[in-house]
Each structure stands twice: as structure tokens, then as C-alpha cells.
Amino acid sequence: MPRYRLDERVTVVTASTSTDEYGTKTETRTDGRTLAADVQVQGGSEAIRQGQTEETARATVRMRYYEADQAGVDSDAYLRYRGELLRIHSRREIGSREYMELTCTRARI
């Protein structure tokens, strides 16, 4: 079983949507627990779409499975890492629920 250096900190960010009496939807983000993690940022890409520059940066985040599960880390949550929001695309278990590995991209919100 590999051992990861959990020397970085990420904050779990949850989003909730509410609708007012006029039907306008508002999304609110709330910071949750801060967890120790091993973050590996891979190279990204840059493209121009509809006159706007769009960049994509990928990251792999590993953390202790139990802590991540208790903090509500799932595909609907985001992670805040060094001031940037990361959108979670997939998660997988490493070992017998020892670590959780998340594949993320930088979120543009």
C-alpha cells in the first residue's frame, strides 16, 4: 500500500441552490472541513471558445478515506486549494478504504 505525503490542505466546499418567489435560482457555496491531502497538479490546456480564453488544469488529490467520507466529499462538492476552486469529476478508493483519490479540474464559476 503506497503512503502519500499529506502535506497540503484542501477545504471541502458544498453548493446549494435555492429558488425565490420569482423563480430566480441562487447558488450558495459554503466552506466545510479542511483536510490534509496530497495534491498533484498536472499540466493543463488552453483554448479560445466564443472569443473567450478557456483554460483547463487537472489535479489529482489523495486524502484519507474516512476523513473525506465524513466531510461529505462527493461529485457534487468542490475543493478549495490555494485559493482556487477544483471541481471533482471522479473518486476512487485506494486500498481497503485507506485513501480516496479524486480527479479534479479547475472550476470557472
C-alpha positions in Angstrom: 0.0 0.0 0.0 1.5 3.3 -1.0 2.0 6.0 1.6 1.2 9.6 0.4 2.6 12.8 1.8 -0.5 14.6 3.1 1.3 17.9 3.4 -1.2 20.1 1.7 -4.6 21.4 2.9 -7.8 21.5 1.0 -11.2 22.7 2.1 -14.4 20.9 1.1 -16.9 23.4 -0.4 -20.6 22.4 -0.8 -23.0 24.1 -3.1 -26.8 24.5 -2.5 -29.4 26.0 -4.8 -32.4 27.9 -3.7 -35.3 29.5 -5.6 -37.0 32.7 -4.6 -40.7 33.6 -5.2 -39.9 34.9 -8.7 -38.3 31.7 -9.8 -34.7 33.0 -9.7 -32.2 30.4 -8.7 -29.3 31.3 -6.5 -26.4 29.1 -5.8 -24.6 29.4 -2.4 -21.3 27.9 -1.6 -20.3 27.0 2.0 -16.8 26.1 3.2 -16.7 22.9 5.2 -13.9 21.0 6.8 -10.2 21.4 5.9 -8.4 18.1 5.3 -4.8 17.0 4.8 -4.2 16.0 1.2 -1.6 15.0 -1.3 -2.2 17.3 -4.3 -0.6 16.7 -7.7 -1.3 19.3 -10.3 -0.8 18.1 -13.9 -0.4 20.3 -17.0 -3.4 21.9 -18.5 -4.7 23.2 -21.8 -5.9 26.5 -23.2 -8.4 27.2 -25.9 -10.4 30.0 -27.3 -14.2 29.4 -27.3 -16.6 32.1 -28.4 -14.0 34.7 -28.1 -13.1 33.8 -24.5 -9.9 32.2 -23.4 -10.7 28.9 -21.6 -8.1 27.1 -19.6 -8.2 23.7 -18.0 -5.9 22.5 -15.3 -6.1 18.9 -13.9 -5.3 17.8 -10.4 -5.2 14.5 -8.6 -6.0 14.8 -4.9 -5.5 12.0 -2.4 -6.7 12.0 1.2 -7.6 9.7 4.0 -10.8 7.9 3.0 -12.6 8.1 6.4 -11.9 11.8 6.8 -13.1 12.6 3.2 -16.2 10.5 3.6 -17.1 12.2 6.9 -16.6 15.6 5.3 -19.0 14.8 2.5 -16.6 14.7 -0.4 -18.6 13.5 -3.4 -19.0 14.5 -7.0 -21.4 17.4 -6.1 -18.7 19.1 -3.8 -15.8 21.3 -4.7 -12.4 21.6 -3.2 -10.6 24.9 -2.4 -6.9 24.6 -2.9 -4.6 27.6 -2.7 -7.5 30.0 -3.4 -8.7 28.1 -6.5 -11.9 26.0 -6.7 -11.5 22.5 -8.0 -14.5 20.6 -9.5 -14.5 16.9 -8.6 -15.0 14.6 -11.6 -14.4 11.2 -10.2 -13.4 9.5 -7.0 -12.0 6.1 -6.3 -10.9 4.1 -3.3 -7.3 3.1 -2.8 -6.6 0.1 -0.6 -9.3 -1.1 1.7 -10.8 2.3 2.3 -7.5 3.7 3.3 -7.2 6.6 0.8 -9.6 8.3 -1.6 -8.3 9.6 -4.9 -10.1 12.4 -6.6 -9.7 13.6 -10.2 -10.4 17.3 -10.4 -10.2 20.3 -12.8 -10.1 24.0 -12.0 -13.7 25.3 -11.8 -14.6 28.5 -13.6 -17.6 30.0 -11.7 
